[in-house]
Amino acid sequence: MIYNEEFETLPREALRALQVKRLQQVLERVYHSVGFYKKSLDAAKIKPHEIKSIADIGKLPFITRQDLRDNYPFGLFAVPMSNIVRLHASSGTSGRSTVFGYTKRDIETWSELMARSLAAAGLTKNDIIHNAFGYGLFTGGLGLHYGAEKIGASVIPMSGGNSKRQIMILQDFGPTVICCTPSYALHLAEEGKALGVDMKSLKLRVGIFGAEPWNKAMRDEIEKTFGITALDLFGLSEVIGPGIAMECLEGRNGLHIFEDHFIVETINPKTGEVLPEGEEGELVFTTLTKEAFPLIRYRSGDVSRLITEPCRCGRTHIKMERVLKRSDDMLIIRGVNIFPSQIEAILTDIEGLEPQYQLIVDKAGALDTLELHVEVSDKTFSDSGGVKELQKIEKRILKDMKDYLGIAPNVKLVEPSTLKKTDARIIDKRRI
Amino acid sequence: MKVEQISVFLENKPGSLEHATRVLRDASINIRTLSLAETVDFGILRLIVNDVEKANKVLKDAGFRVSKTVVVAVEVPDKPGGLHSIMEVISVEGINVEYLYAFVEKSGQNAVIIFRFDAPEKAIEVLMKNSFTVITGSKLYEF
């Protein structure tokens, strides 16, 4: 089912022309309203009007996550705060987090993109959607919510957590669609099994999953356990949130990127060189219609491959393969994006701690587990030497990790000899 | 009248304590008495040794996190009510005991109880006033 027939099936040539026109408009706008873009375009000796074709986009400088952080909180906003109706943000301490603003029109655009995504999964106003993506500063919950309302479906704004209650609602309200991270779906299935609930007996028909990497084996397991069709939704909070790309029910082979709103490129993450369509590389996004927080050539860190073959669903928009890796050190833990530098910053901020640590990521059943080993510093121990003081530090680390990053690791203090300077800071034992 | 105790941070895993005792043996340090406090993932070994400075140094050199803590050693007759007689005067004064451990002297006549008080100075004063034998560090290390 196609939500916006006109734009989603626009012939490639017309789509390209639309992209060029919108790109020129957004460039003019950011050049005159965002200091960062004026500086970076001037430094690259490019004027917005010199961009005349899609191929010219390669002449424009990239924007990176570090640029986003450097301009925390509102430095990259292209409209005054009076025009902003919503703020979302990534996790992290001040200076390591990123804030995303939306105008009223941005929210409308986003809702339409999510409506297109849900329609691509075959959903209509007759569906009841159990939305277990997190509501709040994270874009997942609200992004999906607005799209669901736009197609007229009934939304259950569940958010994450409280698994037993989720299962109760899945049984009692009879939703036909579930939306969450794939690992949370598997976790719910485990909980359901423990409670004696046969997940196949639920009314669920479709599952829409995203916010973390998953593979075909996980998809098969989810489909088998729940008796549903599982589809892939892609989003990046920096770019807009969920609804950048969606797998269609008809094709089930890659995710259509809504190209009337975004230009996607794949680049070699080491050299920045643009790769031919179809080669594996880092995804780079340019937003064409966003007003409050436009991004020109944003390096996402997600590695994928573009699929140019026409799709049987009739959409003309290019597809991307499911993202399986990152070009940087970002970790996705229970759907939360975490950088080692954020963990380091939290440890450094705790009095008397040295940021000598090791993070061990693994899985217990379907869910990610996290163990954080932190070296006991000489200062901490010689000042106290007591059990209580050390336990207080453990609690403080746990609390700060929860407060700033939204993850709750099992914190373990270790002897200095345990962590060698040469050891990897991050050990990821999960297999995707 | 105070006694210095050495505290060593140990991870709760096989081999940690063995490593610490090996370092002490190699430096010919004699342990007078000790206790081991444990939590889910770490432990703290508390030691009264014959040479505090040397023990502190060799353990630190071996990479351990070490700290020195002030404790109070009190001698009481090794008979029923011995510990209670101390607790009576301490509780009246509102002094709190954080932890304690004990050993019996070689003669078998007396027990020595090592206390970590929240107010060691005040505790010593109260104990002396009530005619308890508070043992000095130098005497204890030489036992």
Chai-1 contact restraints between the chains, C-beta under 6 A:
chainA,res_idxA,chainB,res_idxB,connection_type,confidence,min_distance_angstrom,max_distance_angstrom,comment,restraint_id
A,V376,B,F9,contact,1.0,0.0,6.0,A-B,restraint_1
A,V376,B,R65,contact,1.0,0.0,6.0,A-B,restraint_2
A,F381,B,F9,contact,1.0,0.0,6.0,A-B,restraint_3
A,F381,B,R65,contact,1.0,0.0,6.0,A-B,restraint_4
A,F381,B,S67,contact,1.0,0.0,6.0,A-B,restraint_5
A,S382,B,S67,contact,1.0,0.0,6.0,A-B,restraint_6
A,G385,B,S7,contact,1.0,0.0,6.0,A-B,restraint_7
A,G385,B,S67,contact,1.0,0.0,6.0,A-B,restraint_8
A,G385,B,T69,contact,1.0,0.0,6.0,A-B,restraint_9
A,V387,B,A37,contact,1.0,0.0,6.0,A-B,restraint_10
A,V387,B,I44,contact,1.0,0.0,6.0,A-B,restraint_11
A,K412,B,D41,contact,1.0,0.0,6.0,A-B,restraint_12
A,L413,B,F42,contact,1.0,0.0,6.0,A-B,restraint_13
A,V414,B,E11,contact,1.0,0.0,6.0,A-B,restraint_14
A,E415,B,E11,contact,1.0,0.0,6.0,A-B,restraint_15
A,P416,B,G63,contact,1.0,0.0,6.0,A-B,restraint_16
A,S417,B,G63,contact,1.0,0.0,6.0,A-B,restraint_17
